Amino acid sequence: MAFEASFSFSIRDAIDEDYVPLGSEEMYTEEEITFEAVITVARSMDEGIDVAEADVALRPVTVKFGTVEPFGCSRNRALSARLW
């Protein structure tokens, strides 16, 4: 199963009392998840199989995206290379 998330980082400016954005990062990962599904079908000799109902047992899922930083490592290296 594929998972995608967007992370936004900000810091509160104590003087202006507003939030200043620091950066953001989008992450994508794939993980194997086991779940239970119940599928009810109707069968007709003339028309074949017809799915009448499908139900998936819901449960909490934890997804690990690894290290998420306000300033992505690859972006920092690219910025340093351009500045120097």
C-alpha positions as CSV (number, residue, x, y, z in Angstrom):
1,M,0.0,0.0,0.0
2,A,1.3,3.5,-0.8
3,F,1.3,6.4,1.7
4,E,2.0,10.0,1.0
5,A,2.2,12.9,3.6
6,S,3.1,16.6,3.6
7,F,4.9,18.1,6.6
8,S,5.0,21.9,7.2
9,F,7.3,23.5,9.7
10,S,7.0,26.9,11.2
11,I,8.2,28.9,14.2
12,R,6.4,31.5,16.3
13,D,7.9,35.0,16.1
14,A,7.6,36.3,19.7
15,I,7.9,39.9,18.6
16,D,5.2,40.0,15.9
17,E,3.3,37.0,17.4
18,D,2.9,35.3,14.1
19,Y,4.2,32.1,12.6
20,V,7.0,32.2,10.2
21,P,7.3,29.2,7.8
22,L,10.6,27.3,7.9
23,G,10.0,24.9,5.1
24,S,8.1,21.8,4.1
25,E,8.7,18.3,2.9
26,E,6.6,15.7,1.1
27,M,7.3,12.1,1.8
28,Y,6.2,8.9,0.0
29,T,6.6,5.3,1.2
30,E,5.2,1.9,0.5
31,E,4.5,-0.7,3.2
32,E,2.9,-4.1,3.3
33,I,-0.2,-4.1,5.4
34,T,-2.4,-7.1,6.3
35,F,-6.1,-6.5,6.6
36,E,-9.3,-8.5,6.5
37,A,-11.9,-8.0,3.8
38,V,-15.3,-9.5,3.4
39,I,-16.8,-9.6,-0.1
40,T,-20.4,-10.7,-0.8
41,V,-21.1,-11.7,-4.4
42,A,-24.1,-12.8,-6.3
43,R,-23.8,-15.3,-9.1
44,S,-26.0,-15.7,-12.0
45,M,-25.5,-18.5,-14.6
46,D,-26.2,-16.0,-17.4
47,E,-24.4,-12.9,-16.3
48,G,-21.5,-14.2,-14.1
49,I,-20.4,-12.8,-10.8
50,D,-21.7,-9.5,-9.4
51,V,-20.1,-7.9,-6.3
52,A,-23.0,-7.1,-4.0
53,E,-21.0,-5.7,-1.1
54,A,-17.4,-5.2,0.1
55,D,-16.3,-4.4,3.6
56,V,-12.8,-3.9,5.0
57,A,-12.1,-4.2,8.7
58,L,-10.7,-0.8,9.8
59,R,-7.8,-0.6,12.4
60,P,-5.2,2.0,13.2
61,V,-2.1,1.9,11.0
62,T,1.3,3.4,11.8
63,V,3.5,4.4,8.9
64,K,7.2,5.3,9.3
65,F,8.5,8.0,6.9
66,G,12.0,8.1,8.3
67,T,13.7,11.4,9.2
68,V,11.6,14.5,8.2
69,E,13.3,17.9,8.5
70,P,12.3,21.4,7.8
71,F,15.3,21.8,5.5
72,G,15.7,18.7,3.5
73,C,19.3,17.4,3.4
74,S,19.6,17.3,-0.4
75,R,18.3,20.9,-0.6
76,N,20.9,22.0,2.0
77,R,23.7,20.4,0.0
78,A,22.4,22.0,-3.3
79,L,22.1,25.4,-1.7
80,S,25.6,25.2,-0.2
81,A,27.0,24.2,-3.6
82,R,25.4,27.2,-5.3
83,L,26.5,29.7,-2.6
84,W,30.1,28.6,-2.5
